[in-house]
């Protein structure tokens, strides 16, 4: 007790010269006598008031005094020192007064402390509250800070409610019980009623949560709400707060059931909920509708892409991203397939058409299958998958295979006039760098199909300072690994070995394995060439890589993810997942090469592949049975001598394929497979389909100066810069299409005061539209104003477009526009 009395008196004397102490119960005289205060004179008042008054006002006008009276304070008429007392201050020793003193609060707060006395009985709560109190606080401020202490949050009503909602989602009520225990529950609901407009005779956090979801949903769908705009601003902030993600989602699911959202959605059009993301069921409904529309051809692929782009702003998009992407790619696939004419006049014409457009069908099919696998919703996507698979296998892959087979039958040689043969790779693409005294680095990715290289090209071009150009080559036939890898090496003569393993010889030397390929490359470059596995390169640190580059002019890096996965029976179903991984791995490798000053990079492949993501029918297998002196037999080719010809097989001599020797080659017509025990049949290569034989050459160069920029955003129709209602409608415009070098810009919008206070909800929008149509690049946004905006009526406020600082959670200003709030006083009247 003594320490607390001394501490409180010391505090009072910091701002007062004279302090009166009335000992109402006459039980603190000993405390007074024992009290030692530096430079403070203690006087006992006992019928000596006139002398004391003369001393403290006349004789010692600068000295500080503690005036103690044993007993209660006299009535005003009997108190001869009343004028002095009123001019200074009084020290009270009852508990409420001590608390007021400890918290440095005036008597104006006495009623609050008395009403919630049990709150102040804890030292920890007192200290927590004390750290929040400021001199200009009002009673309402103090109540808010008491609520904050109980809920372990900051003294902001939104955050207090967030804490209680989080507790509700966790099926706990510790914080709520604390509010009830200290008589603060009514205080809470009074504030909630005043700010959010929530009214209930028996308010509860559960009921308030339900009302929040219901009002927000109804405002977005029916245009009405029982809550004030501040509640809706809070709801959107809470929904978008990553720290509150789990709580929001738990309560959203519970409220969806209570509010029968599923039944309501059954009666709504897709368009009416495209911008609403308060319940997971909304995304499920949209996804279901999109699937049906694509299945029934009730919507264009462009419209599907627009809808999917709209849903990217949804709270739940990350949970359904692969579903949305699968639907989008399915729609694009069907549209693309409807546009193509698969007829061709020659082998050369077929390869050129595949290079120019047909490959896109394979690419879209692959992207659909990839996202379908990642979505892991086989039942929901079942019909769509069946449609996509049927169209791909029957209307595209089979027809294209048949048509290309016909052109092959018409020719005598395996060649395309305008397309280089794979065996010319070194002389055509690598030798010019050597001649110009430039280093070049070649990545050979096993089974990197042309369409996958096209996706890789697009991603590389989006990187700063990188350019990429894609051209095709015609692979060697058969299109299998040993022959393709050998053809890419420097050589004069290329031949098939008679070892029964499909081995390949160049200039009398075996090409089997990385070590043999290294010897061939190194000898051709007078000790300045190297062949190495990409995995080994990745494990090197930067100094090791620099040394490697210094010692060699040409390096071949062998990368194998797609073929390694697809060529195995157990893993062939993951071929398209491996393809996507390959794109990311190659980008990473390119950056590692560029980081060690590798400016010239070529990426190519040994062959492509055919893949169908379904069980094959009997009709997919060739009726032909290999006959003759067979050396090697695989799903898509036969090597041997004296091979019996068959209408189901293309038959070639080595010379027709640009090879030395007398070994004969047969490949099945179209996309048929040969029957072979113990191997996969969905992922195959070795044959003569366009997917197998059109291989990429991706030439990559790194510039020294930056060549990318973010797309610009404009705010349209700002002739009227007045805000006259509780919301602000804004039309945003992406000034140009996003391209490889004009990259997307993500902006966050909000309305702020001059002091930087947010007075609206916020929206984050990704501007990444590639359309040339200006209308497609418009985005309309509605911002709801909070009640704080009322304090700025007649004043300027600022619409800020901000973007995130890369690698941080901070935002920087991109653009700012001035508006004036001018809302009518009549909005405050209830008529």
C-alpha positions, 0 to 999 in steps of 0.5 A: 500500500505504501509504495502505491500511495507514494507512486501516485502522490509522486505522479500528482506532484509532477503537475501540482504544487499542493495536494490535499489528502483526506483520510476518510476512515482515519486509518492511514495516519501511519502511512502518512507519517512514514511517507518520505517525499523528496522536496515535499513539505508534509502538513497535518490540517488540525484547526490550523487552516488560516496559518497553513493558508498564509504559509503556503500562499505568502511565505512559501509560494513556490514550495510543494505541500502535502496537506493531510486531514485525518477524517472526511473532507469538510463541507464546502461552507466549513472548508477554509481552504476550499479555494486553494483545494479547487485551484490544485488537486486532491489525492483520494485513497479509495480504490477507484481514486487510486486506479484513476491516479495510476492511469493518470485519468481525471475524475470524469472517468470515475463512472467507467471504472466503477461500472467495470471495477473487476476489470481493474483488479488485475495488475496485468490488465492495468499495465496493458491498459495503461500502455494504451491510454493517451492524454486526449482519450475520451470515455468512449476511447477508454472503453474501446481500449478495455475491449482491446485488452480483453480480446488481446487486440489493438483498440480498433473496433474492426480488430476487436471483432476480428479477434472475436470472430476468430475465436468463434471459428475455433469454437472457443469463447474465452474472450467473450467470457472475459467481456461478460465477466467485466461487464463489457459485453453491453459496451461492445454491442453498443459500439457495434450497433453505432458503427455497423448498424447491427441491432438485436435484442439478444446480440451475440457474436454468432448472430452478428457473423450470420448477419454480416454474411447475409447482409453482404451477400444480399447487397451484392445480389439484391442491392439491399442490406440491413447493416450500415456501409461500415459493416460491409467495409469491415466484412471485405477487409476481414475477408481479404486479411490473410491472417484471418483466412482460416477464420473467415473460411470456417464461418463462411461454410457454416453461414452458407448452411444456415442461410441456405445459400445453395438453394438461393444459388440454384435460382440465380444466373451465372452473371449475377454472382460472378463478382461475389466471393463470400461463399465457397458454394458460389465458386462451385456453382460457377464452375458447374455452370461453366462446365455445362456451358462448355459441354453444350457450346453455349459460350465462346472461349473468349467469354470463358476466359473473361469469366475465369479472369474475373474469378481470379479476384475471388477469395477462393480462387487458389482453392479452385485455380486448377479447376478454372484453368482446366475449363478455360483450356478446354474451351480454348482447345475446342475453339482452336480445333474448330478453326484448324484445317488438317489437310496438307499437300506434302510432308513439307506443308504438314510440318509448316502447318504444324509449326504455324498453328496445329501445335497449339491444339496439342498444347491446349490439350496438354494444359487441360490434362495437366490442370485436370490432374492437379484439380483432382476432381475426376467426377466433376470434370468427367464429362468435360474430360470425355469430350476433350479426350474424344475430340483430341483422339478422334477429330485431331490426333487420328485425322492428323496422323492419317493425313500426314501418313498419306504424304509420307507414302507419296515421298521417297525421302525423309525430308522437308524442303524448308525445314532443316533435318536434325542431323544438320543441327551442329553445322547450322546452329552451333558452328556459326557461333564458333566461327564468330569466336562466341561461346554457345551452350546447348541444352538438350531436353529429352522429349521436349515437344515443339509445343512445350518449347513454345510455352517455354519461349513465351515464359522466357520472353517475359523475363527481363533482358531475355529474347527467344526465337523458336524454329522447327527441325525435322527429327531423324527417323525413327524418332527415338533417343539414341538416334536423336542425341547422336544427330545433334553431335558434330559428325560426317556420317551417321549410322545405326549399329547392328547390336540389337540395342538401337545404338548409333554410330557417328564416324565410326564412334559409338554415341552411347552415353554422356561420356562417349558424347563428350569425347566426340564433342571435345575432339571436334572442338580441339579440347574446347567442348564438353557434354555434361548432365544437367543435374551435375551442372545444377549442383555446381556453385558459381565459381565452378560454373565459371571455370567450366565456361572458361575452359569450353567454347561449346557445352552440351547439357543433357536434361531428362524429365519428360522422357524419364517419366513418360517412358515408364509404364508406372509413371506415363500418366504423369507425362504432362506434369513432367512437361510442366516441371520441365518448363520451370526447370529449364527456366531455372537453368537458363537463369543459372547459365546467364548468371555466369555470363552465358549470353548464347543458349540453344535448347533442343530435343532428340524427339517429341512424343504422342500422349493420350491421357486415356486407356487405348482401344484395340483400334489404336494398335497396329495389326501388323506383325514384325517380320524379317531379321528384326534387330530392335522393336519398340512401340513405334518402330522396327529396325532390321534387315529383310523386313516384310512390307505391310500396308500398316507400316511405312518402310524406309531404307537407311539412305532414304532417312539420311543414314549410312548402312543397309539397316531397314526401318519400319514405323506404324502408319498414323498414330498406331502402336505395335504390340509390345509386352511390358511397356507403356502405350499411352506415351510413345515416340519413335514413329513419324507423327508430327508430334514426334518428328517436329522438334524445336530449336529455341535460340535464347539471348540475354541482353545487357539492358532491361527490356521489360516494363509494366503495363500502364493503368488509367482512371477514366471518366473523371469529369466529376470528381465529387463523391455524393454517396456512400460509394465511389464507382471507378472505371479503370483502363489497361492502356495496352495489351500485355505482351512478352515485354509489357508485363502485368501490373497488380494494383490495390485501390483505396480511398484515403484522407490527406493524413493517410487514413483509409476510409473505404474498402480496398480492392486488388486487381491484376491487369494482365489482359492480352486482348487488342480490344480496348473494351476488354481492357476496362475494369469497373470497381466500386469502393464502399466508404466507411463512416470515417468518411463523414468526418471529411465532408466538404474536404478533399480525399485521395483515390490511391492506386498502389503496387507491392514492393517486390519481395516485401509486404509493403506497398508504394504509390503508383497513382493518386487522384483527388476527389471531394466528398460532398454528401447532403445533410438530409441523409441523416434524417429517417424519411 
